[in-house]
Amino acid sequence: MENYVSTPTLSFVQAIKNCFSKYCCFTGRARRSEYWWFAVLNYIWSGLVYYAVNYKLTVKADLESQVMEAVFDQEKMNALTAQAEAADSTFMMLMIVCGIVGLVLLLPGLGVACRRLHDIGKSGWWLLLALVPLVNCIFAIVILIWTIKDGAKETNQYGPSPKYILTEA
């Protein structure tokens, strides 16, 4: 009879380091903790982007409403126009930085998702269903269930388990 011993879960920092060290690696297996800590990083980043963009859009809308009120006051109009242009340029820089960071997180995110599917014995090609309209809504629930499942203890076609170590009885 084979005995398997579980190794400790990965910490947030260990999981992120692991994902970035396997930046574009779609082979092997990934533990649940590795996948979900990287998902937490993506959720944090998405939240920061949402609030930053929302704040900048609010500032821009406020400036535009002030410009509409100052139509006949040329000095105030010039000052508000300068502020609006500065807000536009910072908004554009914010969007560029967000796009770059999003691209940096894309490949390790796909890689860890693919490796997570490998851990439960599924092919990473299942991730392509996320691109199919209407199917992707249903598939999101399936993927959630799959990523929550514990990985196979034994070695599968994708390699040995990153969580369980075989011990001699």
C-alpha positions as a Markdown table, in Angstrom:
| # | Residue | x | y | z |
|---|---|---|---|---|
| 1 | Met | 0.0 | 0.0 | 0.0 |
| 2 | Glu | 1.3 | 3.5 | -0.9 |
| 3 | Asn | 1.3 | 6.2 | 1.7 |
| 4 | Tyr | 1.3 | 9.8 | 0.6 |
| 5 | Val | 2.3 | 12.7 | 2.8 |
| 6 | Ser | 1.0 | 16.2 | 2.1 |
| 7 | Thr | 3.6 | 19.0 | 2.0 |
| 8 | Pro | 2.7 | 22.4 | 3.6 |
| 9 | Thr | 0.7 | 24.9 | 1.5 |
| 10 | Leu | 2.5 | 27.7 | -0.3 |
| 11 | Ser | 2.4 | 31.2 | 1.2 |
| 12 | Phe | 1.3 | 34.1 | -0.9 |
| 13 | Val | 4.9 | 35.2 | -1.7 |
| 14 | Gln | 6.0 | 31.6 | -2.5 |
| 15 | Ala | 3.1 | 31.1 | -4.8 |
| 16 | Ile | 3.7 | 34.4 | -6.7 |
| 17 | Lys | 7.4 | 33.7 | -7.0 |
| 18 | Asn | 6.6 | 30.2 | -8.3 |
| 19 | Cys | 4.2 | 31.6 | -10.9 |
| 20 | Phe | 6.7 | 34.2 | -12.1 |
| 21 | Ser | 9.5 | 31.7 | -12.2 |
| 22 | Lys | 7.4 | 29.5 | -14.4 |
| 23 | Tyr | 6.4 | 32.6 | -16.4 |
| 24 | Cys | 5.2 | 31.0 | -19.6 |
| 25 | Cys | 5.3 | 27.3 | -18.5 |
| 26 | Phe | 2.3 | 25.3 | -19.5 |
| 27 | Thr | 3.7 | 21.9 | -18.5 |
| 28 | Gly | 3.6 | 20.2 | -15.1 |
| 29 | Arg | 1.2 | 20.6 | -12.2 |
| 30 | Ala | 0.2 | 23.4 | -9.8 |
| 31 | Arg | -1.2 | 23.2 | -6.3 |
| 32 | Arg | -4.5 | 24.9 | -5.3 |
| 33 | Ser | -2.6 | 27.3 | -3.1 |
| 34 | Glu | -0.4 | 28.4 | -6.1 |
| 35 | Tyr | -3.4 | 29.0 | -8.3 |
| 36 | Trp | -5.6 | 30.7 | -5.8 |
| 37 | Trp | -2.8 | 33.0 | -4.4 |
| 38 | Phe | -2.1 | 34.1 | -8.0 |
| 39 | Ala | -5.9 | 34.7 | -8.4 |
| 40 | Val | -5.8 | 36.9 | -5.3 |
| 41 | Leu | -3.0 | 38.9 | -6.8 |
| 42 | Asn | -5.1 | 39.4 | -9.9 |
| 43 | Tyr | -8.2 | 40.4 | -7.9 |
| 44 | Ile | -6.2 | 42.9 | -5.9 |
| 45 | Trp | -4.7 | 44.4 | -9.1 |
| 46 | Ser | -8.1 | 44.5 | -10.7 |
| 47 | Gly | -9.6 | 46.3 | -7.7 |
| 48 | Leu | -6.8 | 48.9 | -7.7 |
| 49 | Val | -7.2 | 49.5 | -11.4 |
| 50 | Tyr | -11.0 | 49.8 | -11.0 |
| 51 | Tyr | -10.7 | 52.4 | -8.2 |
| 52 | Ala | -7.9 | 54.4 | -9.9 |
| 53 | Val | -9.8 | 54.6 | -13.2 |
| 54 | Asn | -13.1 | 55.4 | -11.5 |
| 55 | Tyr | -11.4 | 58.2 | -9.5 |
| 56 | Lys | -9.8 | 59.6 | -12.7 |
| 57 | Leu | -13.1 | 59.5 | -14.6 |
| 58 | Thr | -14.8 | 61.3 | -11.7 |
| 59 | Val | -12.2 | 64.0 | -11.6 |
| 60 | Lys | -12.5 | 64.4 | -15.4 |
| 61 | Ala | -16.3 | 64.6 | -15.2 |
| 62 | Asp | -16.1 | 67.2 | -12.5 |
| 63 | Leu | -13.7 | 69.3 | -14.5 |
| 64 | Glu | -15.9 | 69.1 | -17.6 |
| 65 | Ser | -18.9 | 70.2 | -15.6 |
| 66 | Gln | -16.9 | 73.2 | -14.2 |
| 67 | Val | -15.9 | 74.0 | -17.8 |
| 68 | Met | -19.5 | 74.1 | -18.8 |
| 69 | Glu | -20.2 | 76.6 | -16.0 |
| 70 | Ala | -17.2 | 78.8 | -16.9 |
| 71 | Val | -18.0 | 79.3 | -20.5 |
| 72 | Phe | -18.0 | 83.1 | -20.3 |
| 73 | Asp | -15.1 | 83.5 | -17.9 |
| 74 | Gln | -12.0 | 83.2 | -20.1 |
| 75 | Glu | -9.4 | 83.0 | -17.3 |
| 76 | Lys | -11.3 | 80.4 | -15.4 |
| 77 | Met | -11.8 | 78.5 | -18.7 |
| 78 | Asn | -8.1 | 78.5 | -19.5 |
| 79 | Ala | -7.2 | 77.2 | -16.0 |
| 80 | Leu | -9.8 | 74.5 | -16.2 |
| 81 | Thr | -8.7 | 73.5 | -19.7 |
| 82 | Ala | -5.1 | 73.1 | -18.4 |
| 83 | Gln | -6.4 | 71.0 | -15.5 |
| 84 | Ala | -8.4 | 68.9 | -17.9 |
| 85 | Glu | -5.5 | 68.3 | -20.2 |
| 86 | Ala | -3.3 | 67.3 | -17.2 |
| 87 | Ala | -6.0 | 64.9 | -16.1 |
| 88 | Asp | -6.3 | 63.5 | -19.6 |
| 89 | Ser | -2.5 | 62.9 | -19.8 |
| 90 | Thr | -2.4 | 61.2 | -16.3 |
| 91 | Phe | -5.4 | 59.1 | -17.2 |
| 92 | Met | -3.6 | 58.0 | -20.4 |
| 93 | Met | -0.5 | 57.1 | -18.5 |
| 94 | Leu | -2.6 | 55.2 | -16.0 |
| 95 | Met | -4.2 | 53.2 | -18.8 |
| 96 | Ile | -0.8 | 52.4 | -20.4 |
| 97 | Val | 0.6 | 51.2 | -17.0 |
| 98 | Cys | -2.5 | 49.1 | -16.4 |
| 99 | Gly | -2.3 | 47.6 | -19.9 |
| 100 | Ile | 1.4 | 46.7 | -19.4 |
| 101 | Val | 0.8 | 45.1 | -16.0 |
| 102 | Gly | -2.2 | 43.3 | -17.3 |
| 103 | Leu | -0.1 | 41.8 | -20.1 |
| 104 | Val | 2.7 | 40.9 | -17.6 |
| 105 | Leu | 0.1 | 39.0 | -15.5 |
| 106 | Leu | -1.6 | 37.3 | -18.5 |
| 107 | Leu | 0.9 | 34.6 | -19.3 |
| 108 | Pro | 1.7 | 33.5 | -15.8 |
| 109 | Gly | -2.1 | 33.4 | -15.1 |
| 110 | Leu | -2.7 | 31.2 | -18.1 |
| 111 | Gly | 0.2 | 29.0 | -17.2 |
| 112 | Val | -0.9 | 28.5 | -13.6 |
| 113 | Ala | -4.5 | 27.8 | -14.7 |
| 114 | Cys | -3.2 | 25.2 | -17.2 |
| 115 | Arg | -1.0 | 23.6 | -14.6 |
| 116 | Arg | -3.9 | 23.6 | -12.1 |
| 117 | Leu | -6.0 | 21.7 | -14.6 |
| 118 | His | -3.1 | 19.3 | -15.1 |
| 119 | Asp | -3.1 | 18.6 | -11.4 |
| 120 | Ile | -6.6 | 17.2 | -11.5 |
| 121 | Gly | -5.8 | 15.2 | -14.7 |
| 122 | Lys | -7.5 | 17.6 | -17.2 |
| 123 | Ser | -5.9 | 19.1 | -20.3 |
| 124 | Gly | -5.0 | 22.8 | -20.3 |
| 125 | Trp | -6.8 | 23.1 | -23.7 |
| 126 | Trp | -10.1 | 23.3 | -21.7 |
| 127 | Leu | -9.2 | 26.9 | -21.0 |
| 128 | Leu | -10.0 | 27.7 | -24.7 |
| 129 | Leu | -13.7 | 27.3 | -23.9 |
| 130 | Ala | -13.5 | 30.6 | -22.1 |
| 131 | Leu | -13.3 | 32.2 | -25.6 |
| 132 | Val | -16.6 | 30.8 | -26.9 |
| 133 | Pro | -19.5 | 33.1 | -26.3 |
| 134 | Leu | -22.4 | 31.8 | -24.2 |
| 135 | Val | -20.4 | 28.6 | -23.4 |
| 136 | Asn | -17.9 | 30.7 | -21.3 |
| 137 | Cys | -20.6 | 31.5 | -18.7 |
| 138 | Ile | -21.3 | 27.8 | -18.0 |
| 139 | Phe | -17.6 | 27.0 | -18.3 |
| 140 | Ala | -16.7 | 29.5 | -15.6 |
| 141 | Ile | -18.6 | 27.4 | -13.1 |
| 142 | Val | -17.0 | 24.2 | -14.3 |
| 143 | Ile | -13.5 | 25.8 | -14.1 |
| 144 | Leu | -14.3 | 27.0 | -10.6 |
| 145 | Ile | -15.3 | 23.5 | -9.4 |
| 146 | Trp | -12.2 | 22.0 | -11.1 |
| 147 | Thr | -9.8 | 24.5 | -9.5 |
| 148 | Ile | -11.3 | 23.8 | -6.0 |
| 149 | Lys | -10.8 | 20.1 | -6.3 |
| 150 | Asp | -7.7 | 18.5 | -4.7 |
| 151 | Gly | -5.1 | 17.2 | -7.2 |
| 152 | Ala | -4.4 | 13.6 | -7.8 |
| 153 | Lys | -2.0 | 12.1 | -5.2 |
| 154 | Glu | -0.3 | 9.8 | -7.7 |
| 155 | Thr | 1.8 | 10.8 | -10.7 |
| 156 | Asn | -0.4 | 11.4 | -13.8 |
| 157 | Gln | 0.4 | 12.1 | -17.4 |
| 158 | Tyr | 1.5 | 15.6 | -16.5 |
| 159 | Gly | 4.0 | 14.7 | -13.9 |
| 160 | Pro | 4.3 | 14.0 | -10.2 |
| 161 | Ser | 2.1 | 15.7 | -7.6 |
| 162 | Pro | 3.5 | 19.0 | -6.3 |
| 163 | Lys | 1.6 | 18.4 | -3.0 |
| 164 | Tyr | 1.9 | 14.8 | -2.1 |
| 165 | Ile | 5.2 | 12.9 | -1.5 |
| 166 | Leu | 5.2 | 9.1 | -1.7 |
| 167 | Thr | 6.6 | 7.5 | 1.5 |
| 168 | Glu | 7.5 | 4.0 | 2.1 |
| 169 | Ala | 5.2 | 2.1 | 4.5 |
